[in-house]
Amino acid sequence: MLKRICRTGALCGILAATLALGVAAPAAADGSVNVYSYRQPYLIKPLLDAFTNETGIQVNVIFAKKGLEERIRIEGRNSPADLLLSTDIGRLDATKQMGITQSVESDVLHDSIPAKYRDPEGHWFGLTTRARVVYASRERVPQDAITYEELADPKWKGRICTRSGQHDYTIGLVASLIAHNGEEATRDWLKKVKNNLAVKPAGNDRAQVKNIFGGLCDISLGNTYYMGQMMTNEKEPEQKDWAASVHILFPNTEGRGTHVNMSGMVMAKNAPNRENAVRLMEFLASDEAQHIYAGVNYEYPVNPEVEPSDLVKSWGDFKADDLPLIEVAKYRKRASELVDEVAFDDGPGS
């Protein structure tokens, strides 16, 4: 039947999404809310189950690794999506620039989420934060403090590993450096860090820690929550050994603070269940949900009244950069251009 009804790729996508969610588009479905998510189902299920238990509102989720923003845009007024859960300020702000979000006014969200972690116009809101830190070999790096700027020092030549310069996490850090230090200083920093790399950028943040464990490099850049994932990985217990071989250094803690990014949420422009979606957004910012979310994800609660999990606290205290993430988003395009201009991903010696 779906074959007979579909006449265009966009229409097929709309119908497929509608059938997957089990709701009628575009009509609102009483007692439900529809979520498109980049966060993996097992990470958000405890939160959504708690919300349903508290409110009786059913949460329907579609998970994907990419393409959800474009999907919402193509679906247009017929989209069943109420909320999009995403990661990184770049992705969150991009949804606003695409015109697929709507503003949300909520005293609960304003009181729970600091201004630096929400859009001034109410189009996106942070849920958890993660610090972009330095993983350092316990055996070969005795120092207990570092700055991002220090990574350009020749003493680190052949000792640094990192993922692609064009990955969202790296671009966010580079954008923050532009905001703090200016474009020319950041270009020079990228050149020098590139020359200090042990190998060409490749792999994810955990792969860099594996490289440290194997002696390929001594330090790497990574997000804090990967430490939690490695320390508790029962399916691949070798990752526990990787984690044990490093300690976390929070850069610039004695100065402007460590760069942080976030996971967050946006309200879809044509949300068919807006009232329920606002209730879910407010729940996700609540003390209860923040405890659950941060504990499951090994991230930091965005709500300053909620403490991190004991495991996360064991990594030490740090000062977070006060730079509003809207400022980071402003420099992301230029950050990406600078990464290409210095051919960062070509690696050392190129």
Salt bridges, closest charged atoms under 4 A:
ASP49 OD2 - LYS45 NZ 2.65
GLU70 OE2 - ARG73 NH2 2.34
GLU75 OE2 - ARG71 NE 3.33
ASP88 OD2 - ARG332 NH1 3.23
ASP119 OD1 - LYS96 NZ 3.05
GLU121 OE1 - LYS96 NZ 2.85
GLU149 OE2 - ARG256 NH1 2.94
GLU150 OE2 - LYS155 NZ 2.93
ASP168 OD2 - ARG91 NE 3.79
ASP168 OD1 - ARG332 NH2 3.19
GLU183 OE2 - ARG187 NH2 3.69
GLU183 OE2 - ARG334 NH2 2.95
GLU184 OE2 - ARG187 NH1 2.67
ASP188 OD2 - LYS192 NZ 3.09
ASP205 OD2 - ARG132 NH1 2.60
ASP205 OD1 - ARG163 NH1 3.02
ASP218 OD1 - ARG140 NE 2.44
ASP218 OD2 - ARG159 NE 2.65
GLU234 OE2 - LYS240 NZ 2.78
GLU299 OE1 - ARG39 NH1 3.28
GLU299 OE2 - ARG130 NH2 2.57
GLU307 OE1 - LYS313 NZ 2.82
ASP310 OD1 - LYS313 NZ 3.70
ASP321 OD2 - HIS180 NE2 2.61
ASP322 OD1 - LYS116 NZ 3.01
GLU327 OE1 - LYS330 NZ 3.06
GLU337 OE2 - LYS333 NZ 2.55
GLU337 OE1 - ARG334 NH1 2.77
GLU341 OE1 - ARG187 NH2 3.07
GLU341 OE2 - ARG334 NH1 2.89
